[in-house]
Structure formats: structure tokens, C-alpha cells
Amino acid sequence: MDIADIDDIDNAWRYGTGAPFGPFQILDVVELKTAYYITLNKPDLNDENSISYQIAQMLKKYIEENKLGRGTKEEFYKY
């Protein structure tokens, strides 16, 4: 289900919290492999209906496309 695009989410986060970065910008900084490995430790990871499973699948897709973050010049944003 698409709710908003990445820019809209990051902008809303920054505006709403006063933080300098939105969640997708933060993921670009820490790189996706870090977030992916954290997600792999979620207890509901094997439940295909869980948000943890869906997040892990999305992160895995980006990793397989070598979109890892600022280090590879592309992830959610292109650098």
C-alpha cells in the first residue's frame, strides 16, 4: 500500500519533529545493511503478514540492487 513518497515522509518527519533528517535520509546515512540486519532479529520475521517481514523484503530488494546508501551513491536518494 502506497501512502506517500519518500520526500513527503522525510519532509513531514523533519517538520513535525524538528529533526535535521527524515527516516529515509537516516537510512541512507547508516546504510541499508545495518537496518536489514536489525530487522532480521525481529521475532515476527517469518510471518509474511508482519510489518517486519515486509520491511525486510523491501530492504533486501534494495541491497540486491546495490542501493546501499551514500557509500554507493544511491539508496532512497541519489548522491
Contacts in CASP RR format, 6 or more apart in sequence:
PFRMAT RR
TARGET T0000
AUTHOR 0000-0000-0000
METHOD contacts of the structure
MODEL  1
MDIADIDDIDNAWRYGTGAPFGPFQILDVVELKTAYYITLNKPDLNDENS
ISYQIAQMLKKYIEENKLGRGTKEEFYKY
4 12 0 8 1.000
6 24 0 8 1.000
6 76 0 8 1.000
6 77 0 8 1.000
9 22 0 8 1.000
9 23 0 8 1.000
9 24 0 8 1.000
10 21 0 8 1.000
10 22 0 8 1.000
10 23 0 8 1.000
10 24 0 8 1.000
10 25 0 8 1.000
13 19 0 8 1.000
13 22 0 8 1.000
13 23 0 8 1.000
14 20 0 8 1.000
14 21 0 8 1.000
14 22 0 8 1.000
21 29 0 8 1.000
24 76 0 8 1.000
24 77 0 8 1.000
25 76 0 8 1.000
25 77 0 8 1.000
27 35 0 8 1.000
27 69 0 8 1.000
27 75 0 8 1.000
27 76 0 8 1.000
28 69 0 8 1.000
28 70 0 8 1.000
28 75 0 8 1.000
28 76 0 8 1.000
28 77 0 8 1.000
28 79 0 8 1.000
29 69 0 8 1.000
29 70 0 8 1.000
31 68 0 8 1.000
31 69 0 8 1.000
31 70 0 8 1.000
31 71 0 8 1.000
31 75 0 8 1.000
32 59 0 8 1.000
32 62 0 8 1.000
32 63 0 8 1.000
32 67 0 8 1.000
32 68 0 8 1.000
32 69 0 8 1.000
32 75 0 8 1.000
33 63 0 8 1.000
33 68 0 8 1.000
35 59 0 8 1.000
36 56 0 8 1.000
36 59 0 8 1.000
36 60 0 8 1.000
36 63 0 8 1.000
39 45 0 8 1.000
39 52 0 8 1.000
39 55 0 8 1.000
39 56 0 8 1.000
39 59 0 8 1.000
40 56 0 8 1.000
42 50 0 8 1.000
42 52 0 8 1.000
42 56 0 8 1.000
44 50 0 8 1.000
44 52 0 8 1.000
44 53 0 8 1.000
45 52 0 8 1.000
45 53 0 8 1.000
45 56 0 8 1.000
46 53 0 8 1.000
47 53 0 8 1.000
62 68 0 8 1.000
62 75 0 8 1.000
66 72 0 8 1.000
67 74 0 8 1.000
67 75 0 8 1.000
67 76 0 8 1.000
68 75 0 8 1.000
69 75 0 8 1.000
69 76 0 8 1.000
69 79 0 8 1.000
70 79 0 8 1.000
71 79 0 8 1.000
73 79 0 8 1.000
END
